[in-house]
Amino acid sequence: MSKAQAALSGMGQSNVTATPLQMAMVSAALANGGKLVAPHVVSRVTDGDGKVLRDGAKPTTTQVVSADTAGQLRTAMADVVARGAGSAARIDGAELGGKPATARGGAGGAETQLVHLVRPARRRGKQMAVAVVVADQGASGSADGGPGARIAKRIMQAAIG
């Protein structure tokens, strides 16, 4: 990798690849003070009355960036939603942060435009991270985060109220 490619990779360009789950995990780690929680499917099993029948395995946690760095990135991501390219995802009363981006790729080398919007969100003690991928958006972007931001907003409104 050349120095130019390494520099572009540092801001998510060039040959950087990530799945939506990986991007949601990045966002969640930033919301957790730089601690990455391994993805898990089952936290606990309950009966119809809510009584816990079995607890799931406790997921592992790893400090992947310092709490200070995570805080700086959360602040930058919050600014993107408050005043920048993710403004279509704003939700009154919720702490949000976003990172809209575009990527090219696809099966057989086809050029498919994707829009990613990743964010940590908090409201009334609830928090979540969302990654949205919208395929075939064409080359034109949107100043407010476009359809990815609007989809993420609807998902988060449903989840955090």
Residue pairs with C-beta under 8 A, 6 or more apart in sequence:
1 9
1 15
5 14
5 15
8 14
9 15
9 16
12 101
17 105
18 26
20 116
20 131
20 132
20 133
21 39
21 131
23 116
23 118
23 131
24 118
24 129
24 130
24 131
25 36
25 39
25 129
26 118
27 77
27 97
27 99
27 118
27 119
27 120
27 129
27 130
27 131
28 36
28 37
28 120
28 129
29 35
29 36
29 37
29 64
29 65
29 70
30 65
30 70
30 73
30 74
30 77
30 97
30 120
31 70
31 74
31 120
31 121
31 122
31 127
31 129
32 61
32 70
33 67
33 70
33 71
34 63
34 64
34 65
34 66
34 67
34 69
34 70
35 61
35 62
35 63
35 64
36 61
36 62
36 63
36 64
37 59
37 60
37 61
38 59
38 60
38 61
38 62
39 59
40 56
40 57
40 59
41 56
42 56
43 55
43 56
44 52
44 53
44 54
44 55
44 56
45 52
45 53
45 54
45 56
46 52
46 53
47 53
65 73
73 97
74 97
74 120
76 97
77 97
77 98
77 99
77 119
77 120
78 95
78 96
78 97
80 86
80 97
80 98
80 99
80 100
81 87
81 89
81 90
81 96
81 97
81 98
81 119
82 90
85 98
85 100
85 141
85 142
85 143
85 144
85 145
86 96
86 98
86 99
86 100
86 117
86 119
86 144
86 145
86 149
87 143
87 144
87 145
87 149
88 142
88 144
88 145
88 146
88 149
88 150
88 153
89 96
89 98
89 117
89 119
89 145
89 149
89 150
89 152
89 153
89 156
90 96
90 153
91 121
91 123
91 153
91 156
91 157
91 160
93 123
94 121
94 122
94 123
94 156
94 160
95 120
95 121
95 122
95 123
96 119
96 120
96 121
96 156
97 119
97 120
97 121
98 117
98 118
98 119
98 145
98 149
98 152
99 116
99 117
99 118
99 119
100 115
100 116
100 117
100 141
100 145
100 146
100 148
100 149
101 115
101 116
102 113
102 114
102 115
102 116
102 137
102 141
103 113
103 114
103 116
104 111
104 112
104 113
104 114
105 111
105 112
105 114
106 112
112 135
112 136
113 135
113 136
113 137
113 138
113 139
114 133
114 134
114 135
114 137
115 132
115 133
115 134
115 137
115 141
115 145
115 146
115 147
115 148
116 131
116 132
116 133
116 148
117 130
117 131
117 132
117 145
117 148
117 149
117 151
117 152
118 129
118 130
118 131
119 129
119 130
119 152
119 156
120 127
120 128
120 129
121 127
121 128
121 129
121 130
121 156
121 159
121 160
122 160
123 160
123 161
124 160
124 161
126 159
126 160
126 161
127 160
128 156
128 159
128 160
130 152
130 155
130 156
132 148
132 151
132 152
132 155
133 148
134 146
134 147
134 148
134 151
137 146
137 147
142 149
145 152
